[in-house]
Amino acid sequence: MMEQIKTDVLIIGGGAAGFSAAVAVSEMGLKAIVIEKNSYLGGKATGAEVGTVCGLYNFSKNKESVFAVKGFAKKFAIELQSKSQTTPLSNIIGLHYLPYNIDVYKSIVNNYICKHNIHVYYNASLKKVGVDRDELKTATIELNENEIQFTFNSIIDCSGESIVSELAQLPIMEEDNYQAAAQVFTMENVEPISETQLGMVLIKELKLAIDNDILPPYFDRVYVVQGSVKNTCVSFKIGIPIEVTYKGKNYLDIKNKANEMIQELADFLIKHISVFKNAKLKSIAPEVGFRISKRPIGNYVLTVDDVLQCNKFEDAIAIGTWPIEKWGMDKRVQMTYFEYESFYQISLRCLKSKYIKNLFFAGRSISADAEAIASARVMGICFQTGYAAGVYASMVGDSEDLICKKIQFLQL
Ligand SMILES: Cc1cc2nc3c(=O)[nH]c(=O)nc-3n(C[C@H](O)[C@H](O)[C@H](O)COP(=O)(O)OP(=O)(O)OC[C@H]3O[C@@H](n4cnc5c(N)ncnc54)[C@H](O)[C@@H]3O)c2cc1C
């Protein structure tokens, strides 16, 4: 007989969005259970070691980084900054971001999970959902080859991959291929150099090596992870030149290519760039970073125009200050910006399924078109949509107007 467990809100995925949603549900006085397929929480923030939180501050030429977010996102960021012993950085364009320590991130998340009495099922994958007309009734996970069935009042899809809508066979927004994946790795024993100088040396040396056929052309997509040059270490992010399709053994092909490229690049750095002459490869992030995937369809779809025209909504529950990023297969990242000191808003309707009354979305899994999500997926925004979805899912039965006011009071 299959084990059966009841909860108020079931959350699929324990990344930035899922964790924030679980905290919100708990703060609303309800029972939250998180299903996470990895053996750790954090999703891309820890598994792919992305290294900086974007989307927290105003888009501004001012040197000072001023929080644009409020509520839980701001509270979490302040703790992350203080315990990581970092400060926000900005670039000449006016983008501000917070570097963080991956272990510190994990430990803060763990502390929240314990203090909020949130139940997490690790190494557990959502496999099936049971739908009755316009309501999700059950979700079945696989854990150690056993199946466990959950019943709930609401379910929040924070999988980044619209897994709930897919399993429920609901319409979803999908493309033939998605933005390029990237892999982070860290070198240690690097001689002192500033991040700016390293960035310039790297671009020059890689170009030379590519022009002279020492390295293949796709090595032009190597980036220093901002804020990572310290304690003789530096982290790099490399773009992987294989289309992201999520089909067949796509993940495996990309992971193998990433490992091969890291080896080639590490050897190159040691041989050709003097500050690396005594360096060695320290670690490779456990996961390749996949940026965007299929998205579910909500009562409203956030569009590229909403982002670029900085549209505002009466039922806004989150704000976005980050531009649209385009990570292509054959060139370095391209950014599309909106006006300085401006921001767009995300409607409550992007967090709820158009088809199922107790299905909610957050993080990379909100209802947004392919370009809009290329802005709305950054972590500062995932914390907000996650927290908002947690409140929303906890208030089923209340009017949307009341729910909106509650979320706006908490974080806008
Ligand atoms: C290479 C790269 C660099 C980036 N750089 C930055 C940056 O510098 N700053 C920034 O703010 N953002 C950055 N981002 C974006 C950001 O990290 C992510 O968009 C964000 O962390 C997504 O959070 P999420 O919770 O929505 O999804 P995820 O972090 O993807 O979390 C989803 C979770 O769901 C779990 N899951 C999936 N399917 C199932 C299932 N069937 N059952 C159970 N669990 C499941 C996954 O294991 C995962 O833990 C980057 C992303 C990438 C890939």
The ligand as an SDF file (V2000), in Angstrom:
LIG
                    3D

 53 58  0  0  0  0  0  0  0  0999 V2000
   24.6730   29.6120  -15.5830 C   0  0  0  0  0  0  0  0  0  0  0  0
   23.6920   30.4720  -14.8690 C   0  0  0  0  0  0  0  0  0  0  0  0
   24.1130   31.6740  -14.3260 C   0  0  0  0  0  0  0  0  0  0  0  0
   23.2090   32.4640  -13.6560 C   0  0  0  0  0  0  0  0  0  0  0  0
   23.6540   33.6110  -13.0740 N   0  0  0  0  0  0  0  0  0  0  0  0
   22.8220   34.2890  -12.2520 C   0  0  0  0  0  0  0  0  0  0  0  0
   23.3120   35.3670  -11.4790 C   0  0  0  0  0  0  0  0  0  0  0  0
   24.4810   35.7010  -11.5230 O   0  0  0  0  0  0  0  0  0  0  0  0
   22.4280   36.0010  -10.6440 N   0  0  0  0  0  0  0  0  0  0  0  0
   21.1090   35.6430  -10.5630 C   0  0  0  0  0  0  0  0  0  0  0  0
   20.3610   36.2490   -9.7790 O   0  0  0  0  0  0  0  0  0  0  0  0
   20.6260   34.6490  -11.3070 N   0  0  0  0  0  0  0  0  0  0  0  0
   21.4530   33.9380  -12.1240 C   0  0  0  0  0  0  0  0  0  0  0  0
   20.9840   32.8910  -12.8400 N   0  0  0  0  0  0  0  0  0  0  0  0
   19.5390   32.5940  -12.7940 C   0  0  0  0  0  0  0  0  0  0  0  0
   19.1260   31.9920  -11.4750 C   0  0  0  0  0  0  0  0  0  0  0  0
   20.1700   31.3150  -10.8500 O   0  0  0  0  0  0  0  0  0  0  0  0
   17.9670   31.0130  -11.6430 C   0  0  0  0  0  0  0  0  0  0  0  0
   17.0690   31.4350  -12.6350 O   0  0  0  0  0  0  0  0  0  0  0  0
   17.2150   30.8910  -10.3260 C   0  0  0  0  0  0  0  0  0  0  0  0
   18.1190   30.4950   -9.3150 O   0  0  0  0  0  0  0  0  0  0  0  0
   16.0750   29.9310  -10.5160 C   0  0  0  0  0  0  0  0  0  0  0  0
   15.4710   29.6260   -9.2750 O   0  0  0  0  0  0  0  0  0  0  0  0
   14.2150   28.6640   -9.2710 P   0  0  0  0  0  0  0  0  0  0  0  0
   13.9560   28.3490   -7.8500 O   0  0  0  0  0  0  0  0  0  0  0  0
   13.1200   29.2160  -10.0900 O   0  0  0  0  0  0  0  0  0  0  0  0
   14.6910   27.3670  -10.0790 O   0  0  0  0  0  0  0  0  0  0  0  0
   15.8880   26.3700   -9.7870 P   0  0  0  0  0  0  0  0  0  0  0  0
   16.9890   27.0210   -9.0870 O   0  0  0  0  0  0  0  0  0  0  0  0
   16.1550   25.7160  -11.0930 O   0  0  0  0  0  0  0  0  0  0  0  0
   15.2320   25.3370   -8.7780 O   0  0  0  0  0  0  0  0  0  0  0  0
   14.3360   24.3420   -9.2060 C   0  0  0  0  0  0  0  0  0  0  0  0
   14.4600   23.1570   -8.2620 C   0  0  0  0  0  0  0  0  0  0  0  0
   13.4740   22.1980   -8.5950 O   0  0  0  0  0  0  0  0  0  0  0  0
   14.0350   20.9080   -8.5280 C   0  0  0  0  0  0  0  0  0  0  0  0
   13.2410   20.0360   -9.3910 N   0  0  0  0  0  0  0  0  0  0  0  0
   13.1070   20.0950  -10.7450 C   0  0  0  0  0  0  0  0  0  0  0  0
   12.2780   19.1180  -11.1800 N   0  0  0  0  0  0  0  0  0  0  0  0
   11.8850   18.4360  -10.0790 C   0  0  0  0  0  0  0  0  0  0  0  0
   11.0470   17.3110   -9.8800 C   0  0  0  0  0  0  0  0  0  0  0  0
   10.4460   16.6660  -10.8980 N   0  0  0  0  0  0  0  0  0  0  0  0
   10.8660   16.8400   -8.6100 N   0  0  0  0  0  0  0  0  0  0  0  0
   11.4790   17.4530   -7.5750 C   0  0  0  0  0  0  0  0  0  0  0  0
   12.2930   18.5280   -7.7060 N   0  0  0  0  0  0  0  0  0  0  0  0
   12.4890   19.0160   -8.9540 C   0  0  0  0  0  0  0  0  0  0  0  0
   15.4700   21.1220   -9.0010 C   0  0  0  0  0  0  0  0  0  0  0  0
   16.3230   20.0860   -8.5470 O   0  0  0  0  0  0  0  0  0  0  0  0
   15.8180   22.4810   -8.3850 C   0  0  0  0  0  0  0  0  0  0  0  0
   16.4080   22.3720   -7.1140 O   0  0  0  0  0  0  0  0  0  0  0  0
   21.8630   32.0740  -13.5330 C   0  0  0  0  0  0  0  0  0  0  0  0
   21.4360   30.8570  -14.0760 C   0  0  0  0  0  0  0  0  0  0  0  0
   22.3340   30.0660  -14.7270 C   0  0  0  0  0  0  0  0  0  0  0  0
   21.8730   28.7590  -15.2650 C   0  0  0  0  0  0  0  0  0  0  0  0
  1  2  1  0
  2  3  1  0
  2 52  2  0
  3  4  2  0
  4  5  1  0
  4 50  1  0
  5  6  2  0
  6  7  1  0
  6 13  1  0
  7  8  2  0
  7  9  1  0
  9 10  1  0
 10 11  2  0
 10 12  1  0
 12 13  2  0
 13 14  1  0
 14 15  1  0
 14 50  1  0
 15 16  1  0
 16 17  1  0
 16 18  1  0
 18 19  1  0
 18 20  1  0
 20 21  1  0
 20 22  1  0
 22 23  1  0
 23 24  1  0
 24 25  2  0
 24 26  1  0
 24 27  1  0
 27 28  1  0
 28 29  2  0
 28 30  1  0
 28 31  1  0
 31 32  1  0
 32 33  1  0
 33 34  1  0
 33 48  1  0
 34 35  1  0
 35 36  1  0
 35 46  1  0
 36 37  1  0
 36 45  1  0
 37 38  2  0
 38 39  1  0
 39 40  1  0
 39 45  2  0
 40 41  1  0
 40 42  2  0
 42 43  1  0
 43 44  2  0
 44 45  1  0
 46 47  1  0
 46 48  1  0
 48 49  1  0
 50 51  2  0
 51 52  1  0
 52 53  1  0
M  END
$$$$
